[in-house]
Each structure stands twice: as structure tokens, then as C-alpha cells.
Amino acid sequence: MQPASQQALSRRGLSGGMLILWLTTVAMLWCAEARAAVPGCELQGVYQPALAPLREPAQPPGDVSVILVHGKNGSPLAALFNTAAAALAQRGYSVIRPLLPWAIKWIGGEWVYRWDGTQCEGLNYLADLVAAERARGMRVVMMGHSMGGMHSLLYASKAGHGLEAIVAIAPGHMLPLSRSVVEMTAGEVSRARAKVAAGLGDEPGVYATYYGQLWPLQTTPKIFLSYHDVTQTPDFTAVLPAVTPPWYLTIGTSDPNYGFYERAGVITKLPAGSPNTYKVTSGDHYTILDQVPDLFDTWFRSWSQVGAAPRNAEPVVVQQLLNQLLLE
């Protein structure tokens, strides 16, 4: 039996393949209208994920949207993000969970580490999401975990970011400060550079990224280098001082990255002054997410507030229906 929403569209003459085609077309038009290239990434395209962003609740409870950015080889469908998103929604925030290029993906009946977009394409996609929320009258907070935290900081260092604030949860992969990543992937970078030089930059292959150990992933040389080649990736010694919205960075004492921010001077490179906050708490790289909704809510309301939802901030029904059809 069809859900009521699909039945309603079917009564308008849309069913089966026509319904999927219509929803896909409308979703693509919505993205095109929102398009907003990130400075430095204007010549690259926009990432086109197989899954539209997950949203909860359907009707925004207030005027603040939180874009929850997953980490390296993570997924917006992960249980830890389900819990965090539900807790944020209960506290009055509208939560958007996008699928990014550096996600693990369900392909051919199995989970695959496949990176299918460059860093600039991913940043441009985040810009689309921010622009779309602002067009609905929402204020936007970007909240990123691990490599998603790195991208939140990177995005917030760009002009015209449109953010109210950023939250970086145990951010990593901040080149060249993350020296372990640079050193452990040096051989992979050399191999990918050779492929590009030979005119094979778009040839699919297997390259390894690093977090704790080397993890093989399916990608192309060009995509791999956009995240790992220090001659291409933004230099975080310059990125961090350029972050302009209020920032909140948190790390757990059981996280392998604990102590790295002090050793690498991450905190001293970030702009100082209230309400910017560095918070050390309990937990490891993943269990810290259980604390983040409360920590963020307390911090945000100490200097701002959550207002009433704008009148034009209606549910994005097209995306919700498209998600359901894609998952089915």
C-alpha cells in the first residue's frame, strides 16, 4: 500500500517511474536554484549525492537549521547521527543530514568506501544547502564530526559562508597540521600524481586514506588528491585564522586526537574572543556525540536564541518523498 503522500501525487497522474522522474527533476531544479559556489571552487561542479538530505522534524520548530556533516568514511544514516539529530530536534533545531563525497556508500548490496566527488564539489554542495536554508528564512549552524568538522572550519573560512555559527566535533585531517595523514599517505599521493601526469586522473582505482591506520577506498586520482595533496588542499595554518562565525570546538579525553589541538596550535590559530569556545569533555571519538546536543544548545543559547520558525520555512516534501523512494 502506498503512503498517503505518494497516493496524493498518484491521484494527480504521477505513479511508478513517472513519480520518481518527477521527484528527481524537481529536486535537481531545487538544487540549481540554490547554487552558490564557494570562493576558490567556482570552476568546479557541485556534488550530486544519490540520497537527498535527511531532515527532522518535517516542520521546522524554530528559525535555526543545523547541517550535520559526517566524518571520513561515515554516513548520515549512522546510528550515532540518528541519536544526535533526534536530540537536536527535541531542543528546537531543524536538522539536515547530507550525504557527502567522503561517505561510505551502499552499492550493489554492500557497504563500500567510495569517494565520488572532489573537495570543492563537496564544499559547493554544502554552499547549496546553506543557501537553500537561508532562502527559507532560517539561520544556519554547520556542525561537523571528525573530517566533517574539518570541512565545517574550512567552509567557515570562506567569504559569504552565510553561517550563524559552526561546531567542530573532534575535527581531523587538517593538512598540513595533521602530519600523520601527510606522512602516511605520501606514497599514495605520489602514485595518484603520476596517474594525473599520465592523463589518467579520472581512472577509477584504490587509494588509501589514514585515520589510525591506512584504509583503502575506491576513488580516482583527481578526487583523492583534492583531499590529500598538500599542494592542492587549503593550508590550515591560514584556514583557521580566517574562520569568521562564532565557533565551538570540542574533543573527548579518550579520543586519540586529544592533545593534538594544543600540540599543533589549532586553538591559538583560531580567532579568540567570546563566544568562541574550546571544550574538553569525556568520551572518545564517537561517544562524544552523545553529549554534543546539550553542550551545543547550552553554548548557543548563552549568546543567541532560537526564534519562531519563519512563515516560508515549510517542510521540504519533495526531498522527503525522494529519500523514501531511493531507500526503498
C-alpha positions as CSV (number, residue, x, y, z in Angstrom):
1,M,0.0,0.0,0.0
2,Q,1.3,3.5,-0.9
3,P,2.0,6.1,1.8
4,A,-0.6,8.8,1.8
5,S,1.8,11.3,0.3
6,Q,2.5,9.1,-2.7
7,Q,-1.2,8.3,-3.1
8,A,-1.9,12.1,-3.3
9,L,0.7,12.5,-6.0
10,S,-0.6,9.4,-7.8
11,R,-4.1,10.9,-7.9
12,R,-2.5,13.8,-9.9
13,G,-1.5,11.4,-12.6
14,L,2.0,10.6,-11.2
15,S,2.8,7.0,-10.3
16,G,5.7,4.5,-10.6
17,G,8.5,5.6,-12.8
18,M,6.8,8.9,-13.6
19,L,6.7,9.7,-9.9
20,I,10.4,9.0,-9.4
21,L,11.3,11.0,-12.6
22,W,9.1,14.0,-11.4
23,L,10.6,14.0,-7.9
24,T,14.2,13.7,-9.2
25,T,13.6,16.6,-11.7
26,V,12.1,18.8,-9.0
27,A,14.9,18.0,-6.6
28,M,17.5,18.9,-9.3
29,L,15.7,22.2,-10.1
30,W,15.7,23.0,-6.4
31,C,19.5,22.5,-6.2
32,A,20.0,24.6,-9.3
33,E,18.1,27.5,-7.8
34,A,20.1,27.4,-4.6
35,R,23.5,27.1,-6.3
36,A,26.2,29.1,-4.6
37,A,29.9,28.3,-5.4
38,V,32.4,28.5,-2.6
39,P,35.3,31.0,-3.3
40,G,38.2,29.2,-4.8
41,C,35.8,26.4,-6.1
42,E,34.0,28.4,-8.8
43,L,35.4,26.4,-11.6
44,Q,34.3,23.0,-10.2
45,G,30.9,21.5,-10.2
46,V,28.6,20.6,-7.3
47,Y,28.4,17.2,-5.7
48,Q,25.3,15.3,-6.7
49,P,24.6,12.7,-3.9
50,A,22.5,9.6,-4.5
51,L,20.5,10.5,-1.4
52,A,18.9,13.9,-0.7
53,P,19.5,15.3,2.8
54,L,17.6,13.7,5.7
55,R,15.6,16.2,7.7
56,E,14.0,16.1,11.1
57,P,11.5,17.2,12.1
58,A,9.4,17.7,9.0
59,Q,8.2,21.1,10.1
60,P,11.0,23.4,11.5
61,P,10.3,24.0,15.2
62,G,12.3,27.3,15.1
63,D,14.4,29.5,12.9
64,V,17.8,27.7,13.3
65,S,18.9,24.9,11.0
66,V,21.8,22.6,11.9
67,I,23.6,21.0,9.0
68,L,25.2,17.8,10.5
69,V,28.3,16.9,8.4
70,H,29.5,13.3,8.9
71,G,33.2,12.3,9.1
72,K,35.6,10.4,6.9
73,N,34.0,7.2,5.6
74,G,31.0,8.0,7.8
75,S,27.3,8.2,6.9
76,P,24.3,10.4,7.7
77,L,22.5,7.1,8.3
78,A,24.8,6.0,11.1
79,A,23.1,5.3,14.4
80,L,25.2,7.8,16.3
81,F,23.8,10.6,14.0
82,N,20.3,9.3,14.4
83,T,20.6,9.8,18.1
84,A,22.3,13.2,17.8
85,A,19.8,14.5,15.2
86,A,16.8,13.4,17.3
87,A,18.3,15.2,20.4
88,L,18.9,18.4,18.5
89,A,15.4,18.3,17.1
90,Q,14.0,17.9,20.6
91,R,15.8,21.1,21.6
92,G,14.1,23.1,18.9
93,Y,16.5,22.8,15.9
94,S,15.8,21.8,12.4
95,V,18.4,19.2,11.5
96,I,19.7,18.4,7.9
97,R,21.9,15.4,7.4
98,P,23.5,15.4,3.9
99,L,25.5,12.6,2.2
100,L,29.0,13.9,1.3
101,P,31.6,12.6,-1.2
102,W,33.7,11.1,1.6
103,A,30.9,8.8,2.9
104,I,30.7,5.1,3.0
105,K,28.0,4.1,0.4
106,W,25.6,1.3,-0.1
107,I,26.4,0.0,-3.6
108,G,25.4,-3.3,-5.1
109,G,24.1,-4.7,-1.9
110,E,27.1,-3.9,0.3
111,W,28.8,-1.0,2.0
112,V,31.7,0.4,0.0
113,Y,34.3,3.1,0.8
114,R,33.9,5.1,-2.3
115,W,34.7,8.8,-2.6
116,D,32.9,10.2,-5.6
117,G,33.5,13.9,-5.5
118,T,36.3,16.4,-5.1
119,Q,36.7,18.5,-2.0
120,C,35.5,21.6,-3.9
121,E,32.4,19.7,-5.2
122,G,31.6,18.8,-1.6
123,L,32.1,22.4,-0.4
124,N,29.9,23.7,-3.2
125,Y,27.2,21.2,-2.2
126,L,27.3,22.5,1.3
127,A,27.0,26.0,0.0
128,D,23.8,24.9,-1.8
129,L,22.4,23.6,1.4
130,V,23.2,26.8,3.3
131,A,21.7,29.0,0.6
132,A,18.6,26.9,0.5
133,E,18.0,27.2,4.2
134,R,18.7,30.9,4.2
135,A,16.2,31.3,1.4
136,R,13.6,29.7,3.7
137,G,14.4,32.3,6.3
138,M,16.4,30.1,8.5
139,R,19.7,30.8,10.3
140,V,22.3,28.1,9.7
141,V,24.7,26.4,12.0
142,M,27.2,23.9,10.5
143,M,28.1,21.1,12.8
144,G,30.7,18.6,11.6
145,H,32.2,15.5,13.1
146,S,35.8,14.4,12.5
147,M,36.6,15.2,8.9
148,G,33.2,16.8,8.7
149,G,34.4,19.1,11.5
150,M,37.5,20.0,9.3
151,H,35.2,20.8,6.4
152,S,33.0,23.0,8.7
153,L,36.0,25.0,9.7
154,L,37.2,25.2,6.1
155,Y,33.8,26.3,4.8
156,A,33.5,28.9,7.5
157,S,36.9,30.4,6.5
158,K,35.4,31.4,3.1
159,A,33.8,34.7,2.3
160,G,30.0,34.6,2.0
161,H,29.6,31.5,4.1
162,G,26.2,32.5,5.4
163,L,26.6,30.8,8.7
164,E,25.4,31.8,12.2
165,A,28.0,29.6,13.9
166,I,30.0,26.4,13.5
167,V,30.6,23.4,15.7
168,A,33.6,21.2,15.1
169,I,33.4,17.9,16.9
170,A,36.8,16.2,17.2
171,P,38.0,17.6,13.8
172,G,40.8,15.9,12.0
173,H,42.5,15.8,8.6
174,M,43.6,19.4,8.9
175,L,46.6,19.5,6.5
176,P,49.4,20.1,6.9
177,L,48.9,20.2,10.7
178,S,47.7,16.6,10.7
179,R,51.2,15.3,10.0
180,S,50.3,11.7,10.4
181,V,47.9,11.9,7.5
182,V,50.5,13.7,5.3
183,E,53.3,11.2,6.1
184,M,51.2,8.0,6.0
185,T,49.6,8.9,2.6
186,A,52.7,10.3,0.9
187,G,53.2,7.2,-1.2
188,E,49.5,7.2,-2.3
189,V,49.8,10.9,-3.2
190,S,52.9,10.2,-5.4
191,R,51.1,7.3,-7.1
192,A,48.0,9.5,-7.8
193,R,50.1,12.4,-9.1
194,A,51.8,10.0,-11.5
195,K,48.4,8.9,-12.8
196,V,47.3,12.5,-13.3
197,A,50.5,13.3,-15.1
198,A,49.9,10.4,-17.5
199,G,46.4,11.7,-18.3
200,L,44.6,9.1,-16.2
201,G,43.3,11.4,-13.4
202,D,39.8,10.2,-13.8
203,E,40.6,6.5,-13.9
204,P,38.9,4.6,-11.0
205,G,41.3,2.9,-8.6
206,V,42.0,2.1,-5.0
207,Y,43.9,4.6,-2.8
208,A,44.4,4.6,1.0
209,T,43.5,7.4,3.4
210,Y,44.6,7.5,7.0
211,Y,42.8,7.6,10.4
212,G,44.5,5.4,12.9
213,Q,45.6,3.1,10.1
214,L,45.5,3.1,6.3
215,W,42.0,2.5,4.9
216,P,41.6,1.6,1.2
217,L,38.9,3.4,-0.7
218,Q,37.6,3.4,-4.2
219,T,38.1,6.8,-6.0
220,T,40.0,8.5,-8.8
221,P,43.5,10.1,-8.6
222,K,42.0,13.6,-9.0
223,I,39.4,13.1,-6.3
224,F,42.0,11.6,-3.9
225,L,44.5,14.4,-4.4
226,S,41.9,17.0,-3.7
227,Y,41.8,15.8,-0.1
228,H,45.4,14.6,0.4
229,D,47.8,16.6,-1.8
230,V,49.2,19.5,0.3
231,T,49.9,21.4,-2.9
232,Q,46.2,21.4,-3.6
233,T,44.4,21.3,-0.3
234,P,43.9,24.5,1.7
235,D,46.6,25.2,4.2
236,F,45.0,25.0,7.7
237,T,47.7,27.4,9.1
238,A,45.8,30.0,7.0
239,V,42.3,28.5,7.2
240,L,42.0,28.6,11.0
241,P,42.7,32.3,11.5
242,A,40.2,33.1,8.7
243,V,37.2,31.4,10.4
244,T,34.7,34.2,11.0
245,P,31.5,32.9,12.5
246,P,31.4,32.1,16.3
247,W,33.0,28.7,16.7
248,Y,32.7,25.8,19.2
249,L,35.3,23.1,19.1
250,T,35.1,20.0,21.4
251,I,37.1,16.9,22.0
252,G,36.9,13.9,24.4
253,T,39.7,12.9,26.6
254,S,39.6,9.3,25.3
255,D,39.9,10.5,21.7
256,P,43.2,9.6,20.0
257,N,43.2,13.2,18.8
258,Y,43.1,14.6,22.4
259,G,46.2,16.8,22.9
260,F,46.7,17.3,19.1
261,Y,45.0,20.7,19.0
262,E,47.4,22.0,21.7
263,R,50.5,20.4,20.1
264,A,49.6,21.7,16.6
265,G,48.5,25.1,17.8
266,V,44.9,24.7,16.4
267,I,43.2,26.6,19.2
268,T,45.7,29.5,19.2
269,K,45.3,29.9,15.4
270,L,41.5,30.2,15.7
271,P,40.1,33.7,16.4
272,A,39.9,34.3,20.1
273,G,37.1,36.1,21.9
274,S,33.6,35.4,23.2
275,P,31.6,33.3,22.4
276,N,34.3,31.2,20.7
277,T,34.9,28.1,22.9
278,Y,37.2,25.2,23.2
279,K,35.6,22.4,25.3
280,V,37.4,19.3,26.6
281,T,34.9,16.7,27.8
282,S,34.7,13.0,28.4
283,G,34.2,10.3,25.7
284,D,36.0,9.0,22.7
285,H,35.9,10.0,19.0
286,Y,32.3,8.7,18.7
287,T,30.7,8.6,22.2
288,I,31.3,12.4,22.4
289,L,28.3,12.8,20.1
290,D,26.0,11.8,22.9
291,Q,27.0,15.0,24.7
292,V,27.1,17.4,21.8
293,P,23.3,18.3,21.7
294,D,23.4,19.5,25.3
295,L,26.8,21.1,25.0
296,F,25.9,22.9,21.8
297,D,22.4,24.0,23.0
298,T,23.8,25.5,26.2
299,W,26.6,27.3,24.4
300,F,24.4,28.7,21.6
301,R,21.7,30.0,23.9
302,S,24.3,31.7,26.1
303,W,24.8,34.3,23.3
304,S,21.9,33.8,20.9
305,Q,18.3,32.4,20.9
306,V,16.1,30.2,18.8
307,G,13.2,32.2,17.4
308,A,9.9,31.2,15.8
309,A,10.0,29.3,12.5
310,P,9.7,31.7,9.5
311,R,6.4,31.5,7.7
312,N,8.0,30.3,4.5
313,A,10.0,27.6,6.2
314,E,7.7,24.9,5.1
315,P,8.5,21.1,5.0
316,V,10.6,20.1,2.0
317,V,8.2,17.4,1.0
318,V,9.9,16.7,-2.3
319,Q,13.1,15.7,-0.6
320,Q,11.4,13.6,2.0
321,L,9.5,11.6,-0.7
322,L,12.6,11.3,-2.8
323,N,14.5,9.9,0.2
324,Q,11.9,7.4,0.8
325,L,11.8,6.2,-2.8
326,L,15.5,5.9,-3.0
327,L,15.8,4.0,0.3
328,E,13.0,1.6,-0.9
